[in-house]
Amino acid sequence: MGLSKTIWTNPTEFLRNQQPEHPVLFFSPSALQAAARRFIDGFPGMVTYAVKSNPGEEVVENLAAAGVRGYDCASPFEIDLIRRLAPDAAIHYNNPVRSLAEIAHAVEKGVKSWSVDSRSELEKLIAHVPAADSEISVRFKLPVAGAAYNFGAKFGATAELATDLLRRVAEAGFIPSITFHPGTQCTDPAAWEAYIRTAAQIAQDAGVTIARLNVGGGFPSHRLMGVVPQLEATFDLIDRVATEAFGAARPMLICEPGRGLCGDAFTLAARVKALRDDTHVFLNDGVYGSLTELPLIGVIDRVEVLSPEGEKRMGAPLPRIVFGPTCDSVDRLPGEVPLPSDIAEGDYVIVQGMGAYSTVTNTRFNGFGELALATVLSLKV
Ligand SMILES: *Cc1c(COP(=O)(O)O)cnc(C)c1O
């Protein structure tokens, strides 16, 4: 081990010098801040961060430094984290199901914005949250496609129920708002259009003028080489459709991206433990580690392979079965992953776009999961 540094030029420099035996996530603060500025400059409303996608302190601190002033929290832990790291920021408690103890904790911490999707949870809020200055957003769902998987399976009222809930929110003296989430890694902007038009219809049917419309997360990160996220086109569509649908009663807009902000600010390096009989690639990271999401939402093809000396493997791509390190047979990446034909034991497989739902879902199953974090100036290998 030669150099000991706190900030490295790029992943290659770190790998060449440190030859890590455990998986490493490389973090680029400048990439994260650039993503934050892209949202703040382009989105026609307030930009908040969905903490669950990556609750790392370095993430929250850099987002706060870049100007993110609101955070979507789902638990007392996340609320306390934001109160500590960004004390003046707004907290939106947008997990629609909460225990009484969780509600009490949030009230004590000064939370003023909540979401609901059911009568029972709304009555709990009405009974236990002071109405003055408090916003309750009604979350609804639509059967629309576009995202990586169906988010409406767990949360979201039908439009009919949302109409009743919104009326009840207004009657109870809370600030009425509407929220939705089109589904994560949503590459089709048309999903937002359908949701915004339905939100306007719900408000009209309820006879309620809403203060804010939260258009969710779901903004995609760059997972496939050939599919570059068109964020600005989505922002423009949201802006245009909000005006068309609501007219003079257009509410303030909020977005709460998780992946869209943090996804492309991290790059993974996993080491090849073995190339079993020249066919199966065994990595030191897998679906119980930071690659948890891949079987759920598909592979990332922004992959390169480096030798231990930091040289790029240039062999023609050869599809391989890739396993993680645990003894569980589901610990396998989906399908076959095209990797350079000259990949060898001891190499590093570099996966871009690994910031969201990676550090936070990493487990210690089978004694693996020792995941290091290294800060770099650039994520380019
Ligand atoms: C998970 C979640 C988000 C963030 O979703 P991404 O797809 O990561 O942008 C936003 N809002 C709510 C309510 C969520 O549960």
Ligand as a Chemical Component Dictionary entry (heavy atoms), coordinates in Angstrom:
data_LIG
# 
_chem_comp.id                   LIG 
_chem_comp.type                 NON-POLYMER 
_chem_comp.pdbx_formal_charge   0 
_chem_comp.three_letter_code    LIG 
# 
loop_
_chem_comp_atom.comp_id 
_chem_comp_atom.atom_id 
_chem_comp_atom.alt_atom_id 
_chem_comp_atom.type_symbol 
_chem_comp_atom.charge 
_chem_comp_atom.model_Cartn_x 
_chem_comp_atom.model_Cartn_y 
_chem_comp_atom.model_Cartn_z 
_chem_comp_atom.pdbx_ordinal 
LIG C1 C1 C 0 -38.801 5.996 -2.471 1  
LIG C2 C2 C 0 -39.577 7.239 -2.541 2  
LIG C3 C3 C 0 -39.111 8.325 -3.273 3  
LIG C4 C4 C 0 -37.852 8.266 -4.109 4  
LIG O1 O1 O 0 -38.000 7.457 -5.213 5  
LIG P1 P1 P 0 -36.886 7.409 -6.361 6  
LIG O2 O2 O 0 -37.432 6.468 -7.346 7  
LIG O3 O3 O 0 -35.620 6.959 -5.730 8  
LIG O4 O4 O 0 -36.759 8.796 -6.899 9  
LIG C5 C5 C 0 -39.848 9.480 -3.264 10 
LIG N1 N1 N 0 -40.993 9.575 -2.550 11 
LIG C6 C6 C 0 -41.487 8.554 -1.820 12 
LIG C7 C7 C 0 -42.736 8.739 -1.057 13 
LIG C8 C8 C 0 -40.779 7.357 -1.795 14 
LIG O5 O5 O 0 -41.269 6.345 -1.070 15 
# 
loop_
_chem_comp_bond.comp_id 
_chem_comp_bond.atom_id_1 
_chem_comp_bond.atom_id_2 
_chem_comp_bond.value_order 
_chem_comp_bond.pdbx_ordinal 
LIG C1 C2 SING 1  
LIG C2 C3 SING 2  
LIG C2 C8 DOUB 3  
LIG C3 C4 SING 4  
LIG C3 C5 DOUB 5  
LIG C4 O1 SING 6  
LIG O1 P1 SING 7  
LIG P1 O2 DOUB 8  
LIG P1 O3 SING 9  
LIG P1 O4 SING 10 
LIG C5 N1 SING 11 
LIG N1 C6 DOUB 12 
LIG C6 C7 SING 13 
LIG C6 C8 SING 14 
LIG C8 O5 SING 15 
# 
